[in-house]
Amino acid sequence: MNTVATSPLHPSRTTALFTCMLAALAGLMFGLDIGVISGATQFIQKEFQISDHVIEWIVSSMMLGAAIGALGAGWMSATLGRKRSLILGAVLFVAGSLLSGAAWSPETLVAARVILGLAIGVATFTAPLYLAEVAEEHIRGAMISLYQLMITIGILVAFLSDTAFSYSGNWRWMLGIIAIPGILFLLGLFLLPDSPRWLMMRGRRQEATDVLQKLRGDADHAAREVADIEEQLKTPQRGWHLFLENRNFRRSVGLGVLLQVMQQFTGMNVVMYYAPRIFQDMGYATSAQMWFTAVVGLTNVLATFIAIGLVDRWGRKPILYTGFSVMAVGLGLVGTMMHLGIATHGEQIFTVAMLLTFIVGFAMSAGPLIWALCSEVQPLKGRDFGIGCSTFTNWVANMIVGATFLTLLNGIGNAATFWLYAALNLVFLAIAFVLIPETKNVSLEQIERNLMAGLPLREIGSAPSAVSSGFSRHAAEDVAS
Ligand code: BGC
């Protein structure tokens, strides 16, 4: 077993490599899509002579496409299969980026970004699903962290490339160049095997066994996994029916939806889409705006490591409490500085530091943790449906945030806009206390049992002994630790 694990050429190494590559590239595309527009808007606005309102549409049409893509992705990944859905997603991604680079009018740009969105909606649903089905159990957790890390790296790369092209003001290159990683992703996908679970769902048992044998390099292991999958498939996915019939499932779906609304209304994407504009409001010239935006991207990447390091030690709730508090303070102070007026260099730097503090708050908490919680709280029978609903919500809420920021700035002013988001973070802190369960070190089966037994949502991560004997929550935590 050990010799197998340490041999560099063993097939299981190849699996890990393939799945890592897919996680990396799918996350990277997600990040590129989010990050690429921020540096381009001012040049697009100049060339097409369009209002802030049209810019909001160009920004948020991508999220509209993503919401639609995420809705259709469940059906597509079940009928076409995971791999073919991802290939379709990658083709749309390449087409969307090339069309945005070549766009001849604001309308074409909106259409191109809807196409990009469709691609990313499909990929954000299908890639984690494929990963969970192909990766071995012991690397599954690492895959989720790697995926979020790559989202942040994608955003950073987009910010840096935007900065490089900002000197010539060439927004077409900014938007078009992301077709290159898209093409790499597409080529990489052809090397991947079909998901063994999907093959089993289609009754293609022999092919599933062959894939697993190739991936794991061990016939016994493959046979065991095939038997496990067969067992799991006896619990058919019947999300919509379960949703209509079962109140407890409606609660977990509602929780997933609420979690994603919370993630988006922290205001993170306001900074991701409009950072240069925010730095402009702080009094910075164009090149400083772009460089500070790149610093925002780098801070986002680095602070994600805090979450990776802490998530299994502190647990989800303490990290979320810290994150929401840090975000509320950071944004509250940005608003206050804008209200008082930013006149000196020192005041500018302080305001930038507060914005970066906000980014750290998000990246160490809500960024990765909300995605993890959204899949942990759903029962097996309704997992695809539940995750589909929360992913869809992520994009709709993302669109609302992107489509309203400039209107808010122009309507209530920049200070009040940041205070509004700071206040929302305080509300989310309270919600985290009241509603969010602690899922650290609890098996998914236990969470499901607690949910279906009707325990309050914040208790569904309780240890078994505490549930059956009616111990207090604190006692349950003691037992769990
Ligand atoms: C969110 C994205 C956000 C990104 C920032 C993700 O978890 O879902 O909306 O842009 O984090 O790093």
Residues whose N, C-alpha, C, O or C-beta is under 5 A from the ligand:
A	BS01	BGC	I34 T152 M272 G367 P368
